[in-house]
Amino acid sequence: GAIDSLCSVMDINDTKMLMVALDALESILRVGQELGKDYCSFVDECDGLEKLELLQEHQSDDVYKKAVEIIETFFGCEDEAEDENLAPALDGDTYAFGIPQKQIDESFEEECPANGH
């Protein structure tokens, strides 16, 4: 019941109330993590993750920073290796997206019938 109540407070636009709710939510998630409990799923079921994401656009920098911290700490990406190909890499003055060209070239050389493979 506590997580549901804290998530419902995230709809209020009062900065002090939001900070109290976010601090409490962070404490609950941290203790849950230490005890091996999955309280993050309760937050998600109460639309808390969606509300946290919306708080990233809040007018208060403190609320924004706390929401980002909670999302990154407790709802961060599970698979870091997959993300390296999604983000653009800076190559000189241009951005490179997707699979690195070297991998494509090597794969092409291995599978290309014109190369006698």
C-alpha positions as CSV (number, residue, x, y, z in Angstrom):
1,G,0.0,0.0,0.0
2,A,2.9,2.4,0.7
3,I,4.2,2.3,-2.9
4,D,0.8,2.8,-4.3
5,S,0.3,5.9,-2.1
6,L,3.7,7.3,-3.0
7,C,3.1,6.8,-6.7
8,S,-0.3,8.7,-6.4
9,V,1.5,11.6,-4.7
10,M,3.6,12.0,-7.9
11,D,0.6,13.5,-9.6
12,I,0.7,16.5,-7.2
13,N,2.6,19.6,-8.4
14,D,4.0,20.6,-5.0
15,T,7.8,20.4,-5.0
16,K,8.2,19.7,-1.3
17,M,5.6,16.9,-1.4
18,L,7.2,15.4,-4.5
19,M,10.6,15.5,-2.9
20,V,9.3,13.7,0.3
21,A,7.6,11.1,-1.9
22,L,10.6,10.6,-4.1
23,D,12.9,10.3,-1.1
24,A,10.6,7.7,0.5
25,L,10.2,5.8,-2.7
26,E,14.0,5.7,-3.2
27,S,14.5,4.4,0.4
28,I,11.9,1.7,-0.1
29,L,13.5,0.6,-3.4
30,R,17.0,0.6,-1.9
31,V,15.9,-1.5,1.1
32,G,14.1,-3.9,-1.3
33,Q,17.2,-4.2,-3.4
34,E,19.3,-5.0,-0.3
35,L,16.7,-7.6,0.8
36,G,16.5,-9.1,-2.7
37,K,12.8,-8.0,-3.1
38,D,11.5,-6.8,-6.4
39,Y,9.7,-3.6,-5.3
40,C,10.3,-2.1,-8.7
41,S,7.6,-4.2,-10.2
42,F,5.1,-2.8,-7.7
43,V,6.1,0.8,-8.7
44,D,5.6,-0.2,-12.4
45,E,2.2,-1.7,-11.6
46,C,1.1,1.6,-10.0
47,D,2.2,3.5,-13.1
48,G,5.1,4.9,-11.0
49,L,7.7,4.5,-13.6
50,E,5.6,6.4,-16.1
51,K,5.1,9.1,-13.5
52,L,8.8,9.2,-12.7
53,E,9.5,9.7,-16.4
54,L,7.1,12.6,-16.6
55,L,8.8,14.2,-13.5
56,Q,11.9,14.5,-15.7
57,E,10.2,17.4,-17.2
58,H,9.3,19.1,-13.9
59,Q,10.1,22.7,-13.4
60,S,12.1,22.0,-10.2
61,D,15.7,20.9,-10.8
62,D,15.7,18.9,-7.6
63,V,12.6,16.9,-8.6
64,Y,14.1,16.3,-12.1
65,K,17.4,15.1,-10.6
66,K,15.8,12.8,-8.0
67,A,13.5,11.3,-10.7
68,V,16.5,10.7,-13.0
69,E,18.5,9.2,-10.1
70,I,15.7,6.8,-9.2
71,I,15.1,5.7,-12.8
72,E,18.8,5.2,-13.5
73,T,19.5,3.4,-10.2
74,F,16.5,1.1,-10.0
75,F,15.0,0.9,-13.5
76,G,18.2,1.1,-15.6
77,C,19.0,-0.9,-18.7
78,E,19.6,-4.6,-18.0
79,D,21.7,-5.2,-21.2
80,E,24.5,-2.7,-21.6
81,A,26.1,-4.5,-24.5
82,E,23.0,-3.9,-26.7
83,D,23.1,-0.1,-26.1
84,E,26.5,0.4,-27.6
85,N,25.1,-0.1,-31.1
86,L,22.0,2.1,-30.5
87,A,23.7,5.3,-29.5
88,P,25.5,7.2,-32.2
89,A,29.3,7.2,-32.1
90,L,31.2,10.3,-33.0
91,D,33.4,9.6,-36.0
92,G,35.3,12.7,-36.9
93,D,32.7,15.4,-37.6
94,T,29.9,12.9,-38.3
95,Y,27.8,10.4,-36.3
96,A,27.8,6.7,-37.0
97,F,24.8,4.6,-36.2
98,G,24.3,0.9,-35.9
99,I,26.8,-1.9,-36.5
100,P,30.4,-0.7,-36.9
101,Q,31.5,-0.7,-40.5
102,K,34.4,-3.1,-39.8
103,Q,32.0,-5.8,-38.7
104,I,29.9,-5.4,-41.8
105,D,33.0,-5.5,-44.0
106,E,34.3,-8.7,-42.3
107,S,30.9,-10.3,-42.5
108,F,30.6,-9.4,-46.2
109,E,34.0,-10.8,-47.0
110,E,33.3,-14.1,-45.3
111,E,29.9,-14.6,-47.0
112,C,30.4,-13.0,-50.4
113,P,30.4,-15.6,-53.3
114,A,32.5,-13.2,-55.4
115,N,35.3,-13.6,-52.9
116,G,35.4,-17.4,-53.4
117,H,33.9,-18.1,-49.9
